[in-house]
Amino acid sequence: MSASEIERTLVRLAHEVVEKLNGIENLGLVGIRRRGIPIAERLARHIERIEKSPVPVGTCSTPGAPSAPRWMHSSTRDARVP
C-alpha cells in the first residue's frame, strides 16, 4: 500500500470505529510493539479530529520480544500477570 492509501484507510477506519461505537466514550486503543504503536497513535489522532476528544493509547509487547517485561518470557502456559 502506498502512503496515501494507508492514510485513506486509517481515516475510513476511524470513521467506522466512531460510527460502530456511537462515539468514543469507552474507547481506548492498544498498539502492539513495534509496528502497531504508530498505527494506533495515528488512528487515535484521526478519531480525535472527528470527535474533538482525546483517545487513550496504550502499548503492549508480545511474549519473547526484546522489550517485553521479564514475566512475559515465562515458559509456563498459565503464567499470571503480577
Order of alpha helices (4+ residues) and beta strands (2+ residues): alpha-beta-alpha-beta
